């Protein structure tokens, strides 16, 4: 039997077993409109470790006195993250691991703001929880807006995004991962497109016009525009829906207010200062940084030790550690990119070293990479690990047309990371990734000169907010596909639909269930959709 045929046989057997396991998954009906009373809270997003909660919140009305979070009665005074007093963070420390807590927000003077709500700390390192569940998706940002002349949408309307998010949260995940592109408000890379006038008139003008990139985002010229677009895309999407779901937000190129492009006229990576500051400010106000779990050197990586941030937290790199059951390393692949040819890196060397060290430590039963830039796949854009480029005459990705701006050193780092994943002795190599506007799954068995005796599981988790024009076949006239430098068995060919992935982890395996939906399917179908793929990845083969 050939190697490829043997892989196919094993995959079919595993998927058959997974189909039986799928019957055990609950298929919840859509959650009813929440009766939880949140006062004037506009949004509330928590994250957690085994000993802390870090919560970002905003209010409809500014507070001159800091509000207070009570966690089982333990008071944590909020710290302001804006100038007006509408945005606050709460860092509740010294909590017990694996405990269900009751939380409530109060005014500084003592009056109740919200009803109580539950939130749980993670199991501590050194303990073995029997299971955990993750809800993962990407590209949730975008403004509601007018339909284009040809009837196509720029972004999925917010009502549909709410419905998808509520369906995902109804699975009661222990963790939510929103992987990149929480904001779509490209500045220079909107103005260099044929639709620049449309963007100005239909998106920018209604909320105050263009941002002045020569001024800080909270400069009076920009502050109201900046808050309006972020309120719509983040607070307007999540509201308080994640209040009991510890959430991890990975940042990517659009979070720095540009698309990743390199032309004779414009290069957007590494990001200009206005984009860097905008991404930092968006996170500071709207969603939590990554908390440490006991690996102190993480604090010294880029993105850590920043004034005003929760102690020990990091904006770019961190881990989700759920006891000794699983660790997931999270890393932003756009913020620190460089252009040094064969010496170039997507990630700084210290971050690469940290990721490889954690991968090879093997001190949890399972391990996943969660990068903002996908492994295995390409759609011909600059921000790929790979040099595949679109031949506009044939409409195919090719290697014979040089990709402007692409650096060979990026692929070198890619190889080092995949090799580390493959060197694990006791765990399956798994990558759950964002960025691409698609759902898909495959097994990488070769990358350039590297061959993997145990293929690397690679999953595109699904895009929550993408509209018609955001899918690669519309934006770049080519669908996402495996790079020509990659040998991959596609378990599910990429699907240009909206959706999410539910990941169930037990001591023996990781099972992922992929859900997809796209207009003009009826909105009600979201409530009853079943997974398009259920696959179980055993820890040991």
C-alpha positions as CSV (number, residue, x, y, z in Angstrom):
1,X,0.0,0.0,0.0
2,X,1.4,3.4,-0.9
3,X,2.2,6.0,1.8
4,X,-0.6,8.4,0.5
5,X,-3.1,5.5,0.3
6,X,-2.2,4.4,3.9
7,X,-2.7,8.0,5.1
8,X,-6.1,8.1,3.4
9,X,-7.2,4.9,4.9
10,X,-6.1,6.0,8.4
11,X,-7.9,9.3,7.9
12,X,-11.1,7.6,6.8
13,X,-11.0,5.3,9.9
14,X,-10.4,8.2,12.2
15,X,-13.3,10.3,10.6
16,X,-15.6,7.3,10.9
17,X,-14.8,7.0,14.6
18,X,-15.3,10.8,14.9
19,X,-18.7,10.7,13.3
20,X,-19.8,8.4,16.1
21,X,-18.3,10.7,18.7
22,X,-20.2,13.6,17.1
23,X,-23.4,12.1,18.3
24,X,-22.3,12.9,21.8
25,X,-21.9,16.6,21.1
26,X,-24.9,18.7,22.2
27,X,-26.5,20.6,19.4
28,X,-28.1,23.5,21.3
29,X,-31.0,25.6,20.1
30,X,-30.3,29.3,19.7
31,X,-30.0,30.9,23.1
32,X,-32.9,33.2,23.9
33,X,-32.4,36.9,24.4
34,X,-30.5,37.3,27.6
35,X,-32.4,38.4,30.6
36,X,-29.2,39.2,32.4
37,X,-29.3,42.8,33.7
38,X,-26.1,44.6,32.8
39,X,-27.0,48.2,33.6
40,X,-25.3,50.5,31.2
41,X,-22.5,48.1,30.4
42,X,-21.8,48.4,26.7
43,X,-19.4,45.5,26.5
44,X,-17.6,43.1,28.8
45,X,-14.8,40.6,27.8
46,X,-12.9,38.5,30.4
47,X,-9.9,36.3,30.2
48,X,-8.6,34.0,32.9
49,X,-5.7,31.9,34.2
50,X,-5.6,29.5,37.1
51,X,-5.2,32.4,39.5
52,X,-6.5,35.6,37.8
53,X,-9.3,37.3,35.9
54,X,-8.6,40.2,33.6
55,X,-11.7,41.9,32.3
56,X,-12.1,44.8,29.9
57,X,-15.4,46.7,30.0
58,X,-17.0,49.8,28.7
59,X,-20.1,51.8,29.9
60,X,-22.6,54.0,28.1
61,X,-22.0,56.7,30.7
62,X,-18.6,57.9,31.9
63,X,-17.5,57.3,35.6
64,X,-15.6,59.9,37.5
65,X,-15.1,57.4,40.3
66,X,-13.7,54.0,39.5
67,X,-16.2,51.2,39.5
68,X,-15.5,48.0,41.5
69,X,-15.6,44.4,40.5
70,X,-16.5,42.0,43.3
71,X,-15.4,38.3,42.9
72,X,-17.1,36.3,45.6
73,X,-17.0,39.5,47.6
74,X,-13.3,40.2,47.0
75,X,-13.1,43.8,45.7
76,X,-11.0,44.9,42.7
77,X,-11.1,48.5,41.8
78,X,-11.1,49.3,38.1
79,X,-8.4,51.2,36.3
80,X,-9.3,53.6,33.6
81,X,-8.2,52.8,30.0
82,X,-9.5,55.9,28.2
83,X,-9.6,59.7,28.9
84,X,-13.3,60.1,29.6
85,X,-13.9,57.3,32.1
86,X,-16.1,55.0,29.9
87,X,-13.5,52.2,29.5
88,X,-12.1,50.3,32.5
89,X,-10.1,47.1,33.2
90,X,-10.4,44.9,36.3
91,X,-7.5,42.7,37.3
92,X,-8.6,40.2,40.0
93,X,-5.7,38.4,41.4
94,X,-4.8,35.7,44.0
95,X,-7.8,33.5,43.1
96,X,-8.2,29.7,43.6
97,X,-7.6,27.5,40.6
98,X,-10.5,25.6,39.0
99,X,-13.1,27.5,41.0
100,X,-16.5,28.8,40.0
101,X,-16.8,32.4,41.1
102,X,-19.7,34.8,41.2
103,X,-18.9,38.3,39.9
104,X,-20.7,41.6,40.0
105,X,-19.9,45.2,39.1
106,X,-20.6,48.1,41.5
107,X,-20.3,51.9,41.4
108,X,-17.4,53.4,43.3
109,X,-20.0,54.7,45.8
110,X,-21.5,51.2,46.3
111,X,-24.6,51.0,44.1
112,X,-25.0,47.9,41.9
113,X,-24.3,48.3,38.2
114,X,-25.0,44.7,37.1
115,X,-26.5,41.5,38.3
116,X,-24.1,38.7,39.2
117,X,-22.7,36.4,36.6
118,X,-20.5,33.3,36.8
119,X,-16.8,32.9,35.7
120,X,-14.4,30.1,36.4
121,X,-10.6,30.0,36.8
122,X,-8.6,27.4,35.0
123,X,-7.2,24.3,36.6
124,X,-3.7,24.8,37.9
125,X,-0.6,23.4,36.3
126,X,0.1,20.0,37.9
127,X,-3.5,19.0,37.9
128,X,-5.3,16.9,35.3
129,X,-8.9,18.1,34.3
130,X,-10.7,15.4,32.4
131,X,-11.8,17.6,29.5
132,X,-12.1,21.1,28.1
133,X,-13.8,22.8,25.2
134,X,-12.6,25.7,22.9
135,X,-14.7,27.8,20.5
136,X,-12.4,29.3,17.8
137,X,-13.0,31.6,14.8
138,X,-11.2,34.4,12.9
139,X,-12.0,37.7,11.1
140,X,-14.9,38.7,13.3
141,X,-14.5,42.5,12.6
142,X,-16.1,44.7,10.0
143,X,-18.8,47.4,9.8
144,X,-22.4,46.9,8.8
145,X,-22.8,48.8,5.6
146,X,-24.5,49.2,2.3
147,X,-24.6,46.5,-0.4
148,X,-22.4,47.2,-3.4
149,X,-23.9,48.0,-6.8
150,X,-23.5,44.4,-7.8
151,X,-25.4,43.2,-4.7
152,X,-22.4,42.0,-2.8
153,X,-21.7,42.7,0.8
154,X,-18.4,43.9,2.3
155,X,-19.0,42.2,5.7
156,X,-21.5,39.8,7.1
157,X,-24.3,41.8,8.7
158,X,-24.2,42.1,12.5
159,X,-27.4,40.2,13.1
160,X,-25.9,37.1,11.4
161,X,-22.7,37.5,13.3
162,X,-24.6,37.7,16.6
163,X,-26.5,34.6,15.7
164,X,-23.3,32.7,14.9
165,X,-21.6,33.9,18.0
166,X,-24.6,32.9,20.2
167,X,-24.7,29.5,18.6
168,X,-21.0,29.0,19.4
169,X,-21.3,30.2,22.9
170,X,-24.3,27.9,23.5
171,X,-21.8,25.0,23.3
172,X,-20.5,26.3,26.7
173,X,-16.9,26.6,25.8
174,X,-14.3,26.8,28.5
175,X,-12.2,29.1,26.2
176,X,-13.0,31.3,23.3
177,X,-10.3,32.2,20.8
178,X,-10.9,35.1,18.4
179,X,-8.0,34.9,16.1
180,X,-7.1,38.2,14.4
181,X,-8.8,41.0,12.4
182,X,-11.1,42.4,15.1
183,X,-11.0,45.7,13.3
184,X,-11.4,46.4,9.6
185,X,-10.6,50.1,8.9
186,X,-7.8,50.1,6.4
187,X,-6.5,53.6,5.7
188,X,-3.8,53.8,3.0
189,X,-4.8,50.4,1.6
190,X,-8.4,51.6,1.1
191,X,-7.3,54.7,-0.7
192,X,-5.2,52.8,-3.3
193,X,-8.2,50.7,-4.4
194,X,-10.9,51.4,-7.1
195,X,-13.5,51.5,-4.4
196,X,-11.8,54.4,-2.4
197,X,-14.6,56.9,-3.1
198,X,-17.2,54.3,-2.0
199,X,-15.3,53.7,1.3
200,X,-15.1,57.4,2.0
201,X,-18.8,58.1,1.3
202,X,-20.4,55.0,2.7
203,X,-18.2,54.1,5.6
204,X,-16.0,57.0,6.6
205,X,-18.2,60.0,6.2
206,X,-21.1,58.7,8.3
207,X,-18.9,58.5,11.4
208,X,-16.9,61.6,11.0
209,X,-14.6,61.3,8.0
210,X,-11.0,60.2,7.6
211,X,-8.6,59.5,10.5
212,X,-5.7,61.9,10.6
213,X,-2.7,59.5,10.7
214,X,-0.4,62.3,11.6
215,X,-2.1,62.5,15.0
216,X,-2.6,60.0,17.8
217,X,-5.9,58.1,17.8
218,X,-7.1,59.8,21.0
219,X,-6.2,63.2,19.6
220,X,-9.5,65.3,19.5
221,X,-9.4,65.1,15.7
222,X,-9.5,61.3,15.8
223,X,-11.0,60.2,19.2
224,X,-14.7,60.1,18.3
225,X,-14.1,58.4,14.9
226,X,-11.8,55.8,16.5
227,X,-14.2,55.0,19.3
228,X,-17.2,54.9,16.9
229,X,-15.6,52.3,14.6
230,X,-14.3,50.2,17.5
231,X,-17.6,50.4,19.4
232,X,-19.4,49.1,16.3
233,X,-17.0,46.2,15.5
234,X,-16.0,45.0,19.0
235,X,-18.5,46.2,21.6
236,X,-21.3,46.0,19.1
237,X,-20.5,42.4,18.2
238,X,-19.6,40.9,21.6
239,X,-21.6,43.0,24.0
240,X,-21.8,40.9,27.2
241,X,-22.2,37.6,25.3
242,X,-18.7,36.4,26.5
243,X,-19.0,37.5,30.1
244,X,-18.8,33.8,31.3
245,X,-16.3,32.6,28.6
246,X,-12.6,33.4,29.2
247,X,-11.5,34.8,25.9
248,X,-8.2,35.2,24.0
249,X,-7.8,37.7,21.3
250,X,-5.0,37.3,18.8
251,X,-4.0,40.4,16.8
252,X,-3.2,40.5,13.0
253,X,-2.6,42.9,10.1
254,X,-6.0,44.6,9.9
255,X,-5.9,45.3,13.7
256,X,-3.1,47.7,12.7
257,X,-5.5,49.6,10.4
258,X,-4.0,48.3,7.1
259,X,-4.1,45.3,4.8
260,X,-0.8,43.5,4.3
261,X,0.5,44.9,0.9
262,X,3.8,45.6,-0.9
263,X,3.8,47.5,-4.1
264,X,6.1,50.1,-5.8
265,X,4.0,52.8,-4.1
266,X,3.3,51.3,-0.7
267,X,4.5,48.8,1.9
268,X,2.4,48.3,5.0
269,X,4.5,45.8,7.0
270,X,6.0,46.3,9.4
271,X,3.2,48.6,10.5
272,X,3.6,52.4,10.6
273,X,3.4,54.0,14.0
274,X,-0.2,55.0,13.6
275,X,-1.1,51.4,13.1
276,X,1.0,50.1,16.0
277,X,-0.5,52.7,18.4
278,X,-4.0,52.0,17.1
279,X,-3.7,48.2,17.7
280,X,-2.3,48.8,21.2
281,X,-5.0,51.3,22.1
282,X,-7.8,49.0,20.7
283,X,-6.6,46.1,22.9
284,X,-6.1,48.3,25.9
285,X,-9.6,49.6,25.8
286,X,-11.6,46.6,24.4
287,X,-10.1,43.2,24.9
288,X,-7.7,41.5,27.4
289,X,-4.0,41.0,27.0
290,X,-2.6,37.5,27.6
291,X,-2.0,36.5,31.2
292,X,1.1,34.6,32.4
293,X,0.6,31.2,34.0
294,X,4.0,30.7,35.6
295,X,6.6,31.1,32.8
296,X,8.2,34.4,33.9
297,X,10.4,34.8,30.8
298,X,7.2,35.5,28.7
299,X,7.1,38.9,30.4
300,X,10.4,39.9,28.7
301,X,9.2,39.1,25.1
302,X,8.1,41.9,22.9
303,X,4.6,43.0,23.9
304,X,5.2,42.7,27.6
305,X,6.2,45.1,30.4
306,X,4.0,47.9,29.0
307,X,2.9,50.8,31.1
308,X,-0.8,50.6,32.2
309,X,-1.1,47.0,31.3
310,X,-1.9,44.3,33.8
311,X,1.2,43.1,35.5
312,X,3.0,40.2,33.6
313,X,0.6,40.4,30.7
314,X,1.6,40.4,27.1
315,X,-0.1,41.9,24.0
316,X,1.4,39.5,21.4
317,X,2.6,36.2,22.9
318,X,1.2,33.9,25.5
319,X,-0.3,30.6,26.4
320,X,-3.6,29.1,27.4
321,X,-2.7,26.6,30.0
322,X,-5.5,24.3,31.2
323,X,-3.9,22.3,33.9
324,X,-1.7,19.6,32.5
325,X,-4.3,18.6,29.9
326,X,-3.4,21.2,27.2
327,X,-1.3,24.2,26.4
328,X,-2.0,26.4,23.5
329,X,0.7,29.0,22.4
330,X,-0.7,32.2,20.9
331,X,1.4,34.4,18.6
332,X,0.9,37.5,16.5
333,X,2.7,37.0,13.2
334,X,2.4,40.5,11.8
335,X,3.5,43.0,14.4
336,X,7.2,42.3,14.5
337,X,7.8,41.2,10.9
338,X,11.1,42.3,9.2
339,X,12.5,42.4,5.6
340,X,16.1,41.1,5.9
341,X,16.0,38.7,3.0
342,X,17.3,35.3,3.9
343,X,17.8,36.5,7.5
344,X,14.2,37.8,7.7
345,X,11.8,36.7,10.4
346,X,8.0,36.8,10.9
347,X,8.6,36.5,14.7
348,X,11.5,38.0,16.7
349,X,14.1,35.4,17.6
350,X,13.2,35.5,21.3
351,X,9.6,34.7,20.4
352,X,10.6,31.9,18.1
353,X,12.8,30.4,20.9
354,X,10.0,30.7,23.4
355,X,7.5,28.9,21.0
356,X,10.0,26.1,20.3
357,X,10.9,25.7,24.0
358,X,7.2,25.4,24.9
359,X,6.6,22.9,22.0
360,X,9.4,20.6,23.1
361,X,8.8,20.8,26.8
362,X,5.9,18.2,26.5
363,X,4.7,18.9,30.0
364,X,1.0,18.7,29.0
365,X,-0.9,15.8,27.4
366,X,-1.8,18.0,24.4
367,X,-0.4,21.0,22.7
368,X,-1.5,23.4,20.0
369,X,-0.1,26.3,18.0
370,X,-2.5,29.2,17.5
371,X,-0.8,31.6,15.1
372,X,-2.4,34.6,13.3
373,X,-0.7,33.6,10.0
374,X,-1.7,30.2,8.7
375,X,0.6,27.3,8.0
376,X,0.1,25.1,5.0
377,X,-2.2,27.4,3.0
378,X,-1.7,30.3,0.6
379,X,-3.9,32.7,-1.4
380,X,-1.1,34.6,-3.0
381,X,-1.0,37.6,-0.7
382,X,2.1,39.1,0.8
383,X,1.3,38.0,4.4
384,X,1.9,34.3,3.7
385,X,4.8,32.1,4.9
386,X,5.1,31.1,1.2
387,X,6.2,32.6,-2.1
388,X,3.1,31.4,-4.1
389,X,1.9,34.2,-6.3
390,X,-1.1,34.7,-8.5
391,X,-0.6,34.5,-12.3
392,X,-3.4,36.8,-13.4
393,X,-3.4,35.2,-16.9
394,X,-4.0,31.7,-15.7
395,X,-5.8,32.5,-12.4
396,X,-3.6,30.1,-10.6
397,X,-1.0,30.3,-7.8
398,X,2.5,29.8,-9.3
399,X,6.1,29.9,-8.1
400,X,7.6,31.3,-11.3
401,X,6.3,34.9,-10.7
402,X,8.3,36.5,-7.8
403,X,6.1,37.8,-5.1
404,X,6.9,41.5,-4.3
405,X,8.1,41.9,-0.8
406,X,8.3,38.3,0.1
407,X,11.3,37.2,2.1
408,X,13.0,33.8,2.0
409,X,13.8,34.0,5.7
410,X,10.2,33.8,6.6
411,X,10.0,30.3,5.1
412,X,13.2,29.4,7.0
413,X,11.5,30.3,10.3
414,X,8.4,28.4,9.2
415,X,10.5,25.3,8.7
416,X,12.0,25.6,12.2
417,X,8.6,25.9,13.8
418,X,7.1,22.9,11.9
419,X,10.1,20.8,12.7
420,X,9.7,21.5,16.4
421,X,6.1,20.5,16.2
422,X,7.1,17.2,14.4
423,X,9.7,16.4,17.1
424,X,7.2,15.9,19.8
425,X,7.4,12.4,21.1
426,X,4.2,12.0,23.1
427,X,1.7,14.4,21.5
428,X,0.0,14.9,18.2
429,X,1.2,18.0,16.3
430,X,-1.8,20.4,15.9
431,X,-2.2,24.0,14.6
432,X,-5.5,25.9,14.9
433,X,-5.1,29.1,13.0
434,X,-6.8,32.3,11.8
435,X,-6.5,35.0,9.2
436,X,-7.8,33.2,6.1
437,X,-11.4,33.8,5.2
438,X,-12.3,30.1,4.9
439,X,-12.8,26.9,6.8
440,X,-10.6,24.0,6.0
441,X,-8.6,21.1,7.4
442,X,-5.6,19.0,6.3
443,X,-2.6,17.0,7.3
444,X,0.9,18.4,6.3
445,X,3.1,15.4,5.6
446,X,5.9,17.4,3.8
447,X,7.2,21.0,3.8
448,X,10.1,21.6,1.4
449,X,12.9,19.3,2.4
450,X,11.1,18.2,5.7
451,X,9.0,15.0,5.8
452,X,6.9,14.2,8.8
453,X,6.3,10.6,9.9
454,X,3.3,11.9,11.8
455,X,1.5,14.5,9.7
456,X,0.8,17.9,11.3
457,X,-2.9,18.6,11.7
458,X,-3.7,22.0,10.3
459,X,-7.1,23.7,10.7
460,X,-8.6,27.0,9.4
461,X,-11.2,27.6,12.0
462,X,-13.7,29.7,10.0
463,X,-14.4,33.4,9.5
464,X,-17.2,35.0,11.6
465,X,-17.6,38.4,9.9
466,X,-16.5,38.0,6.3
467,X,-18.9,39.3,3.5
468,X,-18.9,38.5,-0.2
469,X,-16.1,40.7,-1.2
470,X,-13.8,39.6,1.6
471,X,-13.5,36.0,0.5
472,X,-10.2,35.3,-1.4
473,X,-12.0,34.3,-4.7
474,X,-13.5,37.8,-4.8
475,X,-10.6,39.8,-3.3
476,X,-7.7,38.0,-5.0
477,X,-9.5,36.0,-7.7
478,X,-8.2,32.8,-6.3
479,X,-9.4,30.5,-3.5
480,X,-7.2,29.5,-0.6
481,X,-5.3,26.3,-1.3
482,X,-2.2,24.4,0.0
483,X,1.1,26.1,-0.9
484,X,3.1,24.4,-3.6
485,X,5.9,24.0,-1.1
486,X,3.6,21.9,1.1
487,X,2.6,18.3,0.8
488,X,-0.9,18.2,2.3
489,X,-3.7,15.7,2.4
490,X,-6.8,17.9,2.5
491,X,-9.4,16.4,4.9
492,X,-11.8,19.2,4.0
493,X,-11.1,21.5,1.0
494,X,-11.3,25.1,1.9
495,X,-14.9,26.4,2.1
496,X,-15.7,30.1,1.6
497,X,-18.4,30.3,4.2
498,X,-18.8,31.9,7.6
499,X,-18.4,29.7,10.6
500,X,-16.5,28.5,13.6
501,X,-14.8,25.4,15.1
502,X,-15.6,23.7,18.4
503,X,-12.6,21.8,19.8
504,X,-13.0,19.1,22.5
505,X,-10.0,17.9,24.4
506,X,-9.9,14.8,26.5
507,X,-6.9,12.9,27.9
508,X,-6.8,10.6,24.8
509,X,-7.6,12.9,21.9
510,X,-8.5,16.3,20.4
511,X,-11.8,16.3,18.4
512,X,-12.7,19.3,16.3
513,X,-16.1,20.0,14.8
514,X,-16.4,22.6,12.0
515,X,-19.6,24.6,11.4
516,X,-20.2,26.6,8.3
517,X,-23.1,28.9,7.0
518,X,-23.4,31.7,4.5
519,X,-26.1,33.8,3.0
520,X,-28.5,33.3,1.2
521,X,-29.0,30.4,3.5
522,X,-31.8,31.3,6.0
523,X,-30.7,32.9,9.2
524,X,-32.6,30.3,11.2
525,X,-30.4,27.5,9.8
526,X,-27.6,28.7,12.1
527,X,-29.6,27.4,15.0
528,X,-29.7,23.8,13.7
529,X,-26.6,23.5,11.5
530,X,-24.6,20.3,12.1
531,X,-20.8,20.1,11.7
532,X,-19.5,19.8,8.1
533,X,-16.5,17.9,9.5
534,X,-15.9,16.1,12.8
535,X,-12.4,14.7,13.2
536,X,-10.7,13.1,16.2
537,X,-6.9,13.3,16.5
538,X,-5.6,10.7,19.0
539,X,-2.7,11.8,21.2
540,X,-0.8,8.6,20.5
541,X,-0.7,6.5,17.3
